[in-house]
Amino acid sequence: MTLDAQALKQAAAQAAIDYIEPWLTPDAVIGVGTGSTADLFIDLLCAKRDRFKAAVASSERTAKRLRDGGVAVLELDDVASMPVYVDGADEINAQGEMIKGGGGALTREKIVASVSERFVCIVDASKQVDVLGRFPLPIEVIPMAQAAIIRRCEALGGQASVRQGFVTDNGNVIVDVSGLSIRNAAELEARINHWPGVVTNGLFALEKADVALVASRGGVTKVEY
């Protein structure tokens, strides 16, 4: 049987539930990401809500889905550490470096991931790339800086534009940059984050994935970095 994209996402989500089983303990707090694959993971996690204490969400959307499923949601300020953070990615390379933020939650995703002991990335095989940049790089920007940031992105050789009709949970805009070929993701992540007006960008290279669960027609493969 040929699996469609939704079925692959479902397989990755199920693999993540199986992977985090050892950390579903009465005092555990689980970090949860945002996006279509993360939504499927959330639905499976909610079925196990009696096994763990609570979750920390990377977006208002995720928090609502968790609460609707009966999971207690804590603020990150109230959590010292988490054993695991589970989220998808728009792209991931062979080193576990990612582009994230297609859903616009990149800043909170990066913050929640930074407090977790391990980052588990759940994707289908179409998200694997040799060189990052096929997917436009999102940058969360304070609104007054958007024109300045677009000019800087274009100086890098990218084509940049403000994502229309979208405001982040933090009240900022997203600048999407296409046309980049990102061969040194950590260097570019640090460089863009130093631009005045940037909150953060969607490169997850300085703190990359620890494990990827990659769903393909042949099953789910675990890749450790």
C-alpha positions as CSV (number, residue, x, y, z in Angstrom):
1,M,0.0,0.0,0.0
2,T,1.3,3.5,-0.9
3,L,1.2,5.8,2.1
4,D,0.2,9.3,1.5
5,A,1.7,12.3,3.2
6,Q,-0.8,12.3,6.1
7,A,-0.1,8.6,6.8
8,L,3.6,9.3,6.9
9,K,3.0,12.1,9.4
10,Q,0.9,9.8,11.5
11,A,3.6,7.2,11.4
12,A,6.2,9.7,12.6
13,A,3.9,10.9,15.4
14,Q,3.3,7.3,16.6
15,A,7.0,6.6,16.5
16,A,7.5,9.6,18.7
17,I,5.0,8.4,21.3
18,D,6.7,5.0,21.3
19,Y,10.1,6.7,21.7
20,I,9.1,8.9,24.7
21,E,7.4,6.1,26.6
22,P,10.3,5.9,29.2
23,W,9.8,9.6,30.1
24,L,6.0,9.4,30.6
25,T,6.2,9.4,34.4
26,P,3.9,11.0,37.0
27,D,6.2,14.0,37.5
28,A,7.3,14.5,33.9
29,V,6.6,17.6,31.9
30,I,6.8,17.1,28.1
31,G,7.7,19.9,25.6
32,V,5.4,20.0,22.6
33,G,5.9,21.8,19.3
34,T,3.7,23.3,16.7
35,G,2.6,22.2,13.2
36,S,0.6,19.6,11.3
37,T,2.8,16.6,12.4
38,A,3.0,17.9,16.0
39,D,-0.8,18.1,16.0
40,L,-0.9,14.3,15.3
41,F,1.6,13.8,18.1
42,I,-0.5,15.9,20.5
43,D,-3.6,13.8,19.8
44,L,-1.7,10.6,20.6
45,L,-0.2,12.2,23.7
46,C,-3.6,13.3,25.0
47,A,-4.6,9.7,25.0
48,K,-1.8,9.1,27.6
49,R,-2.6,12.2,29.7
50,D,-2.8,10.2,32.9
51,R,0.7,8.9,32.5
52,F,2.5,12.3,32.9
53,K,2.2,15.5,34.9
54,A,1.8,18.2,32.2
55,A,3.2,19.8,29.0
56,V,4.8,23.0,27.9
57,A,3.5,24.3,24.6
58,S,5.4,26.2,21.9
59,S,2.4,28.2,20.8
60,E,-1.1,29.3,21.8
61,R,-2.4,26.9,19.1
62,T,-0.6,23.9,20.7
63,A,-1.6,24.9,24.2
64,K,-5.3,25.0,23.2
65,R,-5.1,21.5,21.5
66,L,-3.4,20.1,24.6
67,R,-6.0,21.5,27.0
68,D,-8.8,20.4,24.8
69,G,-7.4,16.9,25.0
70,G,-7.3,17.1,28.8
71,V,-3.5,17.7,29.3
72,A,-2.4,20.3,31.9
73,V,-0.3,23.0,30.3
74,L,2.4,24.8,32.3
75,E,4.2,28.1,31.6
76,L,7.8,27.6,30.8
77,D,8.8,29.9,33.7
78,D,7.4,27.3,36.1
79,V,9.5,24.4,34.7
80,A,13.2,24.0,35.4
81,S,13.8,21.3,32.8
82,M,12.0,18.7,30.6
83,P,13.2,15.3,29.5
84,V,12.1,15.7,25.9
85,Y,10.8,18.2,23.4
86,V,9.0,16.8,20.3
87,D,8.4,18.9,17.2
88,G,8.4,18.7,13.4
89,A,10.6,20.6,10.9
90,D,10.3,22.1,7.5
91,E,13.8,20.8,6.6
92,I,16.5,18.7,8.2
93,N,19.9,17.9,7.0
94,A,22.3,15.0,7.7
95,Q,23.7,16.8,10.7
96,G,20.4,17.3,12.4
97,E,20.3,21.0,11.6
98,M,16.8,22.3,10.7
99,I,14.8,25.0,9.3
100,K,11.6,25.6,11.3
101,G,8.9,28.2,11.5
102,G,6.6,27.5,8.6
103,G,3.8,27.8,11.1
104,G,5.3,31.0,12.6
105,A,6.1,29.6,16.1
106,L,9.9,29.5,15.7
107,T,10.8,31.7,18.6
108,R,8.8,29.9,21.2
109,E,9.8,26.6,19.7
110,K,13.5,27.5,20.1
111,I,12.9,28.6,23.7
112,V,11.1,25.5,24.8
113,A,13.6,23.3,23.0
114,S,16.4,25.0,24.8
115,V,15.1,23.9,28.2
116,S,14.6,20.3,27.2
117,E,17.2,17.6,27.6
118,R,16.7,16.2,24.2
119,F,15.0,17.4,21.0
120,V,13.1,14.7,19.0
121,C,12.3,15.8,15.5
122,I,9.4,14.1,13.7
123,V,9.3,14.3,9.9
124,D,8.5,12.5,6.7
125,A,11.4,11.7,4.4
126,S,10.5,14.6,2.0
127,K,11.8,17.0,4.7
128,Q,15.4,15.5,4.5
129,V,17.8,17.7,2.4
130,D,21.5,17.8,1.7
131,V,21.6,21.6,1.9
132,L,19.2,23.7,3.8
133,G,17.4,26.5,2.1
134,R,14.9,25.0,-0.3
135,F,12.3,25.9,2.2
136,P,12.2,29.7,2.8
137,L,13.9,30.7,6.0
138,P,11.5,32.4,8.5
139,I,12.8,35.3,10.6
140,E,10.7,36.8,13.4
141,V,11.2,40.5,13.3
142,I,10.0,43.5,15.4
143,P,7.7,45.3,13.0
144,M,9.6,48.6,12.8
145,A,12.7,46.7,11.6
146,Q,11.1,44.7,8.7
147,A,12.3,46.9,5.8
148,A,15.9,47.0,7.3
149,I,15.9,43.2,7.7
150,I,14.6,42.6,4.2
151,R,17.5,44.7,2.8
152,R,20.0,42.7,4.8
153,C,18.5,39.4,3.6
154,E,18.7,40.6,0.0
155,A,22.3,41.5,0.5
156,L,22.8,37.8,1.4
157,G,21.4,36.9,-2.0
158,G,17.9,35.9,-0.8
159,Q,14.5,37.1,-1.8
160,A,12.7,38.4,1.2
161,S,9.1,39.3,2.0
162,V,6.9,39.9,5.0
163,R,4.4,37.0,5.5
164,Q,1.1,38.6,4.8
165,G,-1.8,38.4,7.2
166,F,0.2,36.8,10.0
167,V,1.3,38.0,13.4
168,T,3.3,35.8,15.8
169,D,2.1,35.0,19.3
170,N,4.7,37.6,20.4
171,G,3.1,40.4,18.3
172,N,5.8,40.4,15.6
173,V,6.0,39.8,11.9
174,I,7.7,37.0,9.9
175,V,10.1,37.7,7.1
176,D,10.4,34.7,4.8
177,V,13.7,34.4,2.8
178,S,13.9,32.2,-0.2
179,G,16.7,31.5,-2.6
180,L,19.4,30.7,0.0
181,S,21.8,27.8,-0.1
182,I,22.8,27.4,3.6
183,R,26.0,25.4,3.9
184,N,27.1,26.8,7.3
185,A,23.9,26.9,9.2
186,A,25.3,27.6,12.6
187,E,27.3,30.6,11.3
188,L,24.3,32.0,9.5
189,E,22.0,31.5,12.4
190,A,24.3,33.4,14.7
191,R,24.9,36.2,12.1
192,I,21.2,36.8,11.5
193,N,20.3,36.8,15.2
194,H,22.8,39.7,15.7
195,W,20.9,42.0,13.4
196,P,19.0,44.7,15.3
197,G,15.3,44.0,15.2
198,V,15.5,40.2,14.8
199,V,13.9,38.2,17.6
200,T,15.3,34.9,16.2
201,N,15.5,33.0,12.9
202,G,14.3,29.6,11.9
203,L,17.6,27.9,11.7
204,F,18.0,25.4,14.5
205,A,21.7,24.6,14.1
206,L,23.4,26.0,17.2
207,E,21.0,23.7,19.2
208,K,20.0,21.1,16.7
209,A,17.9,17.9,16.9
210,D,19.3,15.0,19.0
211,V,17.1,12.4,17.3
212,A,15.0,12.4,14.1
213,L,12.2,10.0,13.5
214,V,11.9,9.9,9.8
215,A,8.8,8.3,8.2
216,S,9.0,6.8,4.7
217,R,7.1,4.2,2.7
218,G,9.5,1.6,4.2
219,G,8.7,2.5,7.8
220,V,10.2,4.9,10.4
221,T,13.9,5.3,10.8
222,K,15.6,6.6,13.9
223,V,18.5,8.9,13.2
224,E,20.7,10.0,16.1
225,Y,23.1,13.0,15.9
